[in-house]
Amino acid sequence: MQWVKAGDPDPIDRALAAGQPSPATPEDLRMLVDLYDDEIAYWDSELRPLFDGLDRRGLRQSTLIILAADHGEMFLEHGDIKHCRQL
């Protein structure tokens, strides 16, 4: 990914917003998807310690845990990158 700092989708976004074709290669998109997957895996790994800590303190049964998420990211599947433009 010579045209951009690794993991930065902004140059792709700027090109698409200007009506230009995406400068992303399949390898670039794979890197962005891998970074996104790594972020999800990190948060998944953080849930177990949270639940274990609540169990140790005897709080799990009386604790309401609410998890929320947005619509995720686009990786050119619908002609766009990042998020906040389509559902």
DSSP file (Angstrom, degrees, kcal/mol; ACC not computed):
  #  RESIDUE AA STRUCTURE BP1 BP2  ACC     N-H-->O    O-->H-N    N-H-->O    O-->H-N    TCO  KAPPA ALPHA  PHI   PSI    X-CA   Y-CA   Z-CA
    1    1 A M    >         0   0    0      0, 0.0     3,-0.7     0, 0.0     5,-0.1   0.000 360.0 360.0 360.0  77.5    0.0    0.0    0.0
    2    2 A Q  T 3   +     0   0    0      1,-0.2     4,-0.0     3,-0.1     3,-0.0   0.751 360.0  58.3 -77.7 -24.0    2.4    2.6   -1.2
    3    3 A W  T 3  S+     0   0    0     20,-0.1     2,-0.3     1,-0.1    -1,-0.2   0.472 112.5  29.9 -86.9  -2.0   -0.1    5.4   -1.7
    4    4 A V  S <  S-     0   0    0     -3,-0.7     2,-0.2     7,-0.0     3,-0.1  -0.996  88.6 -93.0-154.9 152.3   -1.4    5.4    1.9
    5    5 A K    >   -     0   0    0     -2,-0.3     3,-2.0     1,-0.1    -3,-0.1  -0.502  67.8 -85.9 -62.5 136.6   -0.3    4.8    5.4
    6    6 A A  T 3  S+     0   0    0      1,-0.3    -1,-0.1    -2,-0.2    22,-0.0  -0.181 112.9  13.0 -51.6 127.9   -1.2    1.1    6.2
    7    7 A G  T 3  S+     0   0    0      1,-0.2    -1,-0.3    21,-0.1    -2,-0.1   0.501  90.6 127.5  86.6   4.3   -4.8    0.8    7.3
    8    8 A D    <   -     0   0    0     -3,-2.0     4,-0.3     1,-0.1    -1,-0.2  -0.847  33.2-177.9 -99.5 110.2   -6.0    4.2    6.3
    9    9 A P     >  +     0   0    0      0, 0.0     4,-2.3     0, 0.0     3,-0.5   0.531  59.7  95.8 -82.6  -4.2   -9.1    4.1    4.1
   10   10 A D  H  > S+     0   0    0      1,-0.2     4,-3.0     2,-0.2     5,-0.2   0.869  78.5  53.4 -60.0 -41.5   -9.3    7.9    3.6
   11   11 A P  H  > S+     0   0    0      0, 0.0     4,-1.9     0, 0.0    -1,-0.2   0.887 111.4  48.0 -61.6 -34.5   -7.4    8.0    0.3
   12   12 A I  H  > S+     0   0    0     -3,-0.5     4,-2.4    -4,-0.3    -2,-0.2   0.938 112.5  49.2 -65.3 -46.5   -9.9    5.5   -1.1
   13   13 A D  H  X S+     0   0    0     -4,-2.3     4,-2.6     1,-0.2     5,-0.2   0.907 110.3  50.1 -59.7 -45.1  -12.8    7.5    0.3
   14   14 A R  H  X S+     0   0    0     -4,-3.0     4,-1.5     1,-0.2    -1,-0.2   0.902 110.5  49.7 -63.1 -41.4  -11.5   10.7   -1.2
   15   15 A A  H  <>S+     0   0    0     -4,-1.9     5,-2.7    -5,-0.2     3,-0.2   0.933 112.6  46.8 -63.4 -45.3  -11.1    9.1   -4.6
   16   16 A L  H ><5S+     0   0    0     -4,-2.4     3,-1.6     1,-0.2    -2,-0.2   0.906 110.1  53.0 -63.8 -41.3  -14.6    7.7   -4.5
   17   17 A A  H 3<5S+     0   0    0     -4,-2.6    -1,-0.2     1,-0.3    -2,-0.2   0.805 107.4  52.8 -64.3 -28.7  -16.1   11.0   -3.4
   18   18 A A  T 3<5S-     0   0    0     -4,-1.5    -1,-0.3    -3,-0.2    -2,-0.2   0.373 121.6-108.5 -86.7   4.2  -14.4   12.8   -6.3
   19   19 A G  T < 5S+     0   0    0     -3,-1.6    -3,-0.2     1,-0.3    -2,-0.1   0.639  77.4 132.0  79.0  14.0  -16.0   10.3   -8.7
   20   20 A Q      < -     0   0    0     -5,-2.7    -1,-0.3    -6,-0.2    -2,-0.1  -0.585  64.4 -95.7 -94.0 159.1  -12.7    8.5   -9.4
   21   21 A P        -     0   0    0      0, 0.0    -1,-0.1     0, 0.0    -3,-0.1  -0.353  51.7 -88.5 -68.7 156.2  -12.2    4.8   -9.3
   22   22 A S        -     0   0    0      1,-0.1   -10,-0.1    -7,-0.1    -9,-0.1  -0.442  26.4-153.1 -65.2 132.9  -10.9    3.3   -6.2
   23   23 A P        +     0   0    0      0, 0.0     2,-0.2     0, 0.0    -1,-0.1   0.440  59.6 118.1 -83.2   1.8   -7.1    3.2   -6.0
   24   24 A A        -     0   0    0    -15,-0.1    -2,-0.1     4,-0.1     0, 0.0  -0.465  53.5-150.0 -76.2 136.4   -7.3    0.2   -3.7
   25   25 A T     >  -     0   0    0     -2,-0.2     4,-2.3     1,-0.1     5,-0.2  -0.535  34.6-102.4 -89.7 166.1   -5.8   -3.1   -4.7
   26   26 A P  H  > S+     0   0    0      0, 0.0     4,-2.2     0, 0.0     5,-0.1   0.864 126.2  54.4 -56.2 -34.4   -7.2   -6.5   -3.5
   27   27 A E  H  > S+     0   0    0      2,-0.2     4,-2.2     1,-0.2     5,-0.1   0.889 105.7  52.1 -67.0 -38.8   -4.3   -6.6   -1.1
   28   28 A D  H  > S+     0   0    0      2,-0.2     4,-2.2     1,-0.2    -1,-0.2   0.942 111.4  46.3 -61.0 -47.8   -5.2   -3.1    0.3
   29   29 A L  H  X S+     0   0    0     -4,-2.3     4,-2.7     1,-0.2     5,-0.2   0.894 109.7  54.2 -63.6 -39.0   -8.8   -4.2    0.9
   30   30 A R  H  X S+     0   0    0     -4,-2.2     4,-2.7    -5,-0.2    -1,-0.2   0.907 108.1  50.6 -61.4 -40.4   -7.6   -7.5    2.5
   31   31 A M  H  X S+     0   0    0     -4,-2.2     4,-2.6     2,-0.2    -2,-0.2   0.931 111.2  47.7 -62.4 -45.1   -5.5   -5.4    4.9
   32   32 A L  H  X S+     0   0    0     -4,-2.2     4,-2.2     2,-0.2    -2,-0.2   0.909 113.5  47.5 -63.5 -41.8   -8.4   -3.2    5.8
   33   33 A V  H  X S+     0   0    0     -4,-2.7     4,-2.9     2,-0.2    -1,-0.2   0.913 111.6  51.2 -64.9 -41.9  -10.7   -6.2    6.3
   34   34 A D  H  X S+     0   0    0     -4,-2.7     4,-2.4    -5,-0.2    -2,-0.2   0.909 109.8  49.3 -62.3 -41.7   -8.1   -7.9    8.4
   35   35 A L  H  X S+     0   0    0     -4,-2.6     4,-2.0     2,-0.2    -1,-0.2   0.909 112.1  48.7 -62.8 -41.7   -7.7   -4.8   10.6
   36   36 A Y  H  X S+     0   0    0     -4,-2.2     4,-2.1     2,-0.2    -2,-0.2   0.928 111.8  48.8 -62.9 -46.1  -11.4   -4.7   11.0
   37   37 A D  H  X S+     0   0    0     -4,-2.9     4,-2.6     1,-0.2    -2,-0.2   0.886 109.4  53.1 -61.6 -39.0  -11.6   -8.4   11.9
   38   38 A D  H  X S+     0   0    0     -4,-2.4     4,-2.3     2,-0.2    -1,-0.2   0.889 107.1  52.1 -63.2 -39.0   -8.8   -7.9   14.4
   39   39 A E  H  X S+     0   0    0     -4,-2.0     4,-2.0     2,-0.2    -2,-0.2   0.917 111.1  46.8 -63.7 -43.1  -10.7   -5.1   16.1
   40   40 A I  H  X S+     0   0    0     -4,-2.1     4,-2.4     1,-0.2    -2,-0.2   0.924 111.7  51.0 -63.8 -44.4  -13.8   -7.3   16.5
   41   41 A A  H  X S+     0   0    0     -4,-2.6     4,-2.3     1,-0.2    -2,-0.2   0.882 107.4  54.6 -61.9 -38.6  -11.7  -10.1   17.8
   42   42 A Y  H  X S+     0   0    0     -4,-2.3     4,-1.3     2,-0.2    -1,-0.2   0.954 110.4  44.4 -59.6 -50.5  -10.1   -7.8   20.4
   43   43 A W  H  X S+     0   0    0     -4,-2.0     4,-0.8     1,-0.2     3,-0.2   0.878 111.4  54.1 -65.5 -36.2  -13.4   -6.7   21.8
   44   44 A D  H >X S+     0   0    0     -4,-2.4     3,-0.8     1,-0.2     4,-0.7   0.911 107.4  51.3 -60.1 -41.0  -14.7  -10.3   21.8
   45   45 A S  H 3< S+     0   0    0     -4,-2.3    -1,-0.2     1,-0.2    -2,-0.2   0.762 104.7  57.9 -69.1 -23.7  -11.6  -11.3   23.8
   46   46 A E  H 3X S+     0   0    0     -4,-1.3     4,-1.3    -3,-0.2    -1,-0.2   0.686  92.8  68.4 -79.2 -18.3  -12.3   -8.5   26.3
   47   47 A L  H <X S+     0   0    0     -4,-0.8     4,-2.7    -3,-0.8     5,-0.2   0.904  91.9  58.3 -68.9 -40.3  -15.8   -9.8   27.2
   48   48 A R  H  X S+     0   0    0     -4,-0.7     4,-3.0     1,-0.2     5,-0.2   0.938 106.4  47.3 -58.6 -49.4  -14.6  -13.0   28.9
   49   49 A P  H  > S+     0   0    0      0, 0.0     4,-2.5     0, 0.0    -1,-0.2   0.879 111.6  52.7 -60.2 -35.0  -12.5  -11.0   31.5
   50   50 A L  H  X S+     0   0    0     -4,-1.3     4,-2.1     2,-0.2    -2,-0.2   0.962 112.9  42.6 -62.0 -51.1  -15.5   -8.7   32.1
   51   51 A F  H  X S+     0   0    0     -4,-2.7     4,-2.4     1,-0.2    -1,-0.2   0.904 114.4  51.2 -62.8 -41.6  -17.8  -11.7   32.7
   52   52 A D  H  X S+     0   0    0     -4,-3.0     4,-2.6    -5,-0.2    -1,-0.2   0.904 109.2  51.0 -62.5 -41.1  -15.2  -13.5   34.9
   53   53 A G  H  X S+     0   0    0     -4,-2.5     4,-1.5    -5,-0.2    -1,-0.2   0.898 110.1  48.9 -63.9 -40.5  -14.7  -10.3   37.0
   54   54 A L  H  <>S+     0   0    0     -4,-2.1     5,-3.0     2,-0.2     6,-0.8   0.906 111.2  51.0 -64.3 -40.8  -18.5  -10.0   37.5
   55   55 A D  H ><5S+     0   0    0     -4,-2.4     3,-1.4     1,-0.2    -2,-0.2   0.930 107.5  52.5 -61.3 -46.3  -18.6  -13.7   38.5
   56   56 A R  H 3<5S+     0   0    0     -4,-2.6    -1,-0.2     1,-0.3    -2,-0.2   0.834 113.3  44.3 -60.1 -32.8  -15.7  -13.3   41.0
   57   57 A R  T 3<5S-     0   0    0     -4,-1.5    -1,-0.3    -5,-0.2    -2,-0.2   0.444 112.5-118.8 -91.8  -0.5  -17.5  -10.5   42.7
   58   58 A G  T < 5S+     0   0    0     -3,-1.4    -3,-0.2    -4,-0.4     4,-0.1   0.786  83.2 114.7  69.7  26.8  -20.9  -12.2   42.7
   59   59 A L    > < +     0   0    0     -5,-3.0     3,-0.7    -6,-0.2     4,-0.3   0.535  40.5  89.8-105.7  -9.2  -22.4   -9.5   40.5
   60   60 A R  G >  S+     0   0    0     -6,-0.8     3,-1.3     1,-0.3    -5,-0.1   0.898  86.7  50.8 -62.9 -41.5  -23.2  -11.3   37.2
   61   61 A Q  G 3  S+     0   0    0      1,-0.3    -1,-0.3    -7,-0.1    -2,-0.1   0.758 116.6  41.4 -68.7 -22.7  -26.7  -12.3   38.1
   62   62 A S  G <  S+     0   0    0     -3,-0.7     2,-0.5    -4,-0.1    -1,-0.3   0.222  98.4  93.7-108.3  15.3  -27.6   -8.8   39.2
   63   63 A T    <   -     0   0    0     -3,-1.3     2,-0.6    -4,-0.3    -9,-0.0  -0.920  61.5-148.9-113.5 130.7  -25.9   -7.0   36.3
   64   64 A L        -     0   0    0     -2,-0.5     2,-0.6     2,-0.0    -3,-0.0  -0.868  15.1-165.1 -95.0 120.7  -27.5   -6.0   33.1
   65   65 A I        -     0   0    0     -2,-0.6     2,-0.5    -5,-0.1    -2,-0.0  -0.934   3.7-170.6-110.3 122.9  -25.0   -6.0   30.2
   66   66 A I        -     0   0    0     -2,-0.6     2,-0.5     2,-0.0    -2,-0.0  -0.960   1.8-168.4-117.0 123.1  -26.0   -4.3   27.1
   67   67 A L        -     0   0    0     -2,-0.5     2,-0.3     2,-0.0    -2,-0.0  -0.931   9.1-178.4-109.9 132.7  -23.9   -4.6   23.9
   68   68 A A        -     0   0    0     -2,-0.5     2,-0.3     0, 0.0    -2,-0.0  -0.941   3.6-179.4-129.3 151.9  -24.6   -2.3   21.0
   69   69 A A        -     0   0    0     -2,-0.3     2,-0.1     3,-0.0    -2,-0.0  -0.983  19.6-131.5-145.8 155.6  -23.1   -2.1   17.5
   70   70 A D        -     0   0    0     -2,-0.3     3,-0.1     1,-0.0     0, 0.0  -0.128  50.0 -77.8 -91.3-161.9  -23.5    0.0   14.5
   71   71 A H        -     0   0    0      1,-0.3     2,-0.1    15,-0.1    -1,-0.0   0.422  67.2-131.2 -83.3   0.9  -23.8   -1.3   10.9
   72   72 A G        -     0   0    0      2,-0.0     2,-0.3    11,-0.0    -1,-0.3  -0.399  35.4 -47.8  84.9-161.9  -20.1   -2.0   10.4
   73   73 A E        -     0   0    0     10,-0.1     2,-0.4    -2,-0.1    10,-0.2  -0.756  38.2-135.3-113.7 155.6  -17.9   -1.1    7.6
   74   74 A M  E     -A   82   0A   0      8,-3.1     8,-1.5    -2,-0.3    -2,-0.0  -0.903   9.0-168.6-107.7 142.7  -18.1   -1.3    3.8
   75   75 A F  E    S-A   81   0A   0     -2,-0.4     6,-0.2     6,-0.2   -42,-0.1  -0.411  70.4 -70.0-127.1  55.0  -15.2   -2.5    1.8
   76   76 A L  S >  S+     0   0    0      4,-2.7     3,-1.1     6,-0.1     5,-0.1   0.506  98.0 127.3  71.2   9.0  -16.3   -1.5   -1.7
   77   77 A E  T 3  S+     0   0    0      1,-0.3     4,-0.1     3,-0.3    -1,-0.1   0.865  88.7  24.2 -61.4 -33.4  -19.1   -4.2   -1.7
   78   78 A H  T 3  S-     0   0    0      2,-0.4    -1,-0.3     8,-0.0     3,-0.1  -0.044 129.3 -86.6-120.5  29.0  -21.6   -1.4   -2.6
   79   79 A G  S <  S+     0   0    0     -3,-1.1     2,-0.3     1,-0.3    -2,-0.1   0.663 101.3  88.4  79.1  16.6  -19.2    1.0   -4.2
   80   80 A D        -     0   0    0      2,-0.1    -4,-2.7   -58,-0.0    -2,-0.4  -0.915  59.5-142.8-141.3 168.4  -18.2    2.7   -1.0
   81   81 A I  E     +A   75   0A   0     -2,-0.3    -6,-0.2    -6,-0.2     2,-0.2  -0.886  64.2   9.5-130.1 159.2  -15.7    2.5    1.8
   82   82 A K  E    S-A   74   0A   0     -8,-1.5    -8,-3.1    -2,-0.3     2,-0.3  -0.492  89.3 -87.3  71.5-136.1  -15.9    3.1    5.6
   83   83 A H  S    S+     0   0    0    -10,-0.2   -10,-0.1    -2,-0.2    -2,-0.1  -0.870  83.6  79.1-154.8-175.0  -19.4    3.7    7.0
   84   84 A C  S    S+     0   0    0      2,-0.4     3,-0.1    -2,-0.3    -1,-0.1   0.489  84.4  78.2  82.9   6.4  -22.1    6.2    7.7
   85   85 A R  S    S+     0   0    0      1,-0.3     2,-0.3    -3,-0.1    -2,-0.1   0.693  99.4  14.9-112.6 -29.0  -23.5    6.5    4.1
   86   86 A Q              0   0    0      1,-0.0    -2,-0.4   -15,-0.0    -1,-0.3  -0.943 360.0 360.0-140.8 160.2  -25.6    3.4    3.8
   87   87 A L              0   0    0     -2,-0.3    -1,-0.0    -3,-0.1    -4,-0.0   0.437 360.0 360.0 -88.6 360.0  -27.1    0.7    6.0
